[in-house]
Amino acid sequence: MSIVLQHVRSSLYFLGPGSWTRERSEAFDFGHSQRAIDYTRLHRLSGMQVIVVFIDNDQVETHIFPIQPTPPLPVVAAAVSSARVENRSTYSQDVLGREL
């Protein structure tokens, strides 16, 4: 069994950073589907799918799993970190539950 990444529109397979191939047999084998998914998200690769390839007695069976985009971060965290703090004592008590 091998786990490879394929770009949906171009049908090219991931060979290595910045390298792609038309041949599935040359593609980098991630060994585990979660490693392939994590790699696409870490490197912000879009339009990718995981291909699981089984080869048995010269029979090739493939299963395709599209990778869903990473959900955006909650807006609340960004709003709190960018809020202006005019009264540090009040902010500490209200937001942190204690005074600094």
C-alpha positions as CSV (number, residue, x, y, z in Angstrom):
1,M,0.0,0.0,0.0
2,S,1.2,3.6,-0.7
3,I,-0.3,7.0,0.2
4,V,0.4,9.7,-2.3
5,L,-0.9,13.3,-3.0
6,Q,-2.4,14.4,-6.2
7,H,-3.3,17.9,-7.4
8,V,-6.9,17.6,-8.6
9,R,-6.8,20.0,-11.6
10,S,-3.4,19.1,-13.0
11,S,-3.5,15.4,-12.1
12,L,0.1,15.6,-11.1
13,Y,1.5,13.7,-8.1
14,F,3.6,15.2,-5.4
15,L,7.3,14.1,-5.7
16,G,8.9,16.5,-3.2
17,P,8.9,20.2,-2.3
18,G,8.3,22.1,-5.5
19,S,8.5,18.9,-7.6
20,W,5.6,17.0,-9.3
21,T,5.4,14.0,-11.6
22,R,2.8,12.5,-14.0
23,E,3.7,9.0,-12.8
24,R,2.0,7.7,-9.7
25,S,4.8,5.1,-9.2
26,E,7.3,8.0,-8.8
27,A,5.3,10.0,-6.3
28,F,6.4,10.4,-2.7
29,D,4.8,7.8,-0.4
30,F,3.7,9.4,2.9
31,G,3.1,6.1,4.5
32,H,0.0,7.3,6.3
33,S,-3.0,9.4,5.1
34,Q,-2.8,11.8,8.1
35,R,0.9,12.7,7.2
36,A,-0.2,13.6,3.7
37,I,-3.1,15.7,5.0
38,D,-0.9,17.4,7.6
39,Y,1.7,18.2,4.9
40,T,-0.9,19.9,2.6
41,R,-2.2,22.0,5.5
42,L,1.2,22.9,6.8
43,H,2.4,24.0,3.3
44,R,-1.0,25.5,2.4
45,L,-1.5,23.3,-0.7
46,S,-5.0,23.6,-2.1
47,G,-6.9,21.4,-4.5
48,M,-5.2,18.3,-3.3
49,Q,-6.4,14.7,-2.7
50,V,-5.0,11.7,-1.0
51,I,-4.7,8.6,-3.2
52,V,-4.4,5.2,-1.4
53,V,-2.9,2.6,-3.7
54,F,-3.1,-1.1,-3.2
55,I,-1.1,-3.4,-5.5
56,D,-1.8,-7.1,-5.3
57,N,-0.8,-9.7,-7.9
58,D,-0.3,-6.9,-10.5
59,Q,-3.8,-5.6,-9.8
60,V,-3.9,-1.9,-8.9
61,E,-6.7,-0.6,-6.7
62,T,-6.9,3.1,-5.8
63,H,-9.1,5.0,-3.4
64,I,-9.4,8.8,-3.7
65,F,-10.0,11.1,-0.7
66,P,-10.4,14.8,-1.3
67,I,-8.7,17.0,1.4
68,Q,-11.0,19.5,3.0
69,P,-9.6,23.0,3.5
70,T,-8.4,23.9,7.0
71,P,-11.2,25.7,8.9
72,P,-10.4,29.4,9.7
73,L,-9.3,30.4,13.2
74,P,-12.1,31.7,15.4
75,V,-12.6,35.5,15.1
76,V,-12.9,35.9,18.9
77,A,-9.2,35.2,19.5
78,A,-8.2,37.8,16.9
79,A,-10.6,40.4,18.4
80,V,-9.3,39.9,22.0
81,S,-5.6,40.1,20.9
82,S,-6.2,43.3,18.9
83,A,-8.4,45.1,21.5
84,R,-7.1,48.3,22.9
85,V,-6.7,48.2,26.7
86,E,-7.2,51.6,28.2
87,N,-7.4,50.6,31.9
88,R,-5.1,47.7,32.5
89,S,-6.4,47.0,36.0
90,T,-10.0,46.8,34.8
91,Y,-9.0,44.7,31.8
92,S,-7.0,42.3,34.1
93,Q,-10.0,41.9,36.4
94,D,-12.7,41.5,33.7
95,V,-10.8,39.4,31.1
96,L,-8.3,37.5,33.2
97,G,-10.3,37.2,36.4
98,R,-7.5,38.7,38.5
99,E,-5.5,41.8,38.8
100,L,-1.9,42.0,37.7
